[in-house]
Amino acid sequence: MSTPETALSATQAGRRRLSYPMFALVVIVYLAIIQLGGLLMTELTGEDDFLSTRAVFYGMIIPLGVALAFTYGLIAYLGWTRPVLHDDRPTRPWVRVVPIVFLVAIVFGINYSALSDKGLLYTLVLLIATQFVGWGEEGMFRGIGVVVLRDHGLSEGKVALWSSIVFGAVHLTNGITHGANAIGQAIMVSLAGYFFYLTRRVTRGNTVNSVLHGLFDFTLLTGTSILIDQTFYLGALLPILLYPALAIVLLVKRHSIEPAPAHAA
C-alpha cells in the first residue's frame, strides 16, 4: 500500500500518480497496440514473418513505433520523465557484471553472416525495430511500472519482483501467435526483466537497459528468424546460456545487491 509519505512526495514532485488498476489499463492498451497493430499489418501486407525489409517495417516498425509513442507520451503527461529516465537507488559496484555479460552475449551472439546476406537496409530497419522494442518495454515496465510500485511504498525487493512478474505475464499474450510456447517464454522474460531492472539500478537510469534490451532482441532474431530455412546458429547459444549463468551469480550474491548501510561515526 502507498503511505502518506510517498503520496506527499509524488505530489510535491509536481507529478501525477497512477493506481494499480490504471497501470493495468495502461499495460492492456500498450499490448493491444502491439498485438492488434501487428495482426492488422499482417492482414494488410499478407506477410507473417520478418524475412523482408517490408515485413519488418510494417509488422514491427509501425505497431512498435505507435506503442513507443504511447509510452513516452504517457510518461510526459504524468510528469514522470525524470523518475523514469533516472534512478536514484544505487547498487553495489559488482552488479555491473549484469550489463557487461549482456553486452558480451550480444557482441558474440549476433549472426553477422546472416545479416550480410540480408543487406545493409534490412539490418538497419531490423535494428531500429528492435530498439523500439527495447525502449518501449523498458519505458513501460522498468520505467512506468517501477515508478508505480515505488509510489505505492513497496520495498526495492518487491519492486524488482513484481515488475519482473508483470513483464513476464504480459508476454503470455504471445500465445496468440506462438501457442503454448508463450508460457516458457513468459518465464524466461520474467528473469530477463529482473536483469534489466538491475541494469537500470546499477547504471542509474533507464537508457543502458533500453539499448541492451533492443540489441539483445536483435541478436536473438539474427540467429533464428531472418533467413528462409535458417539453420541453427551456434552463437545463438550465448544469449540462452546468459540466463542460467546470471541467475546463479545473482542467487549467490542476492544479499549484497543493496549498498552497505552507512555506519555511524
Disulfide bonds with the S-S distance in Angstrom:
none
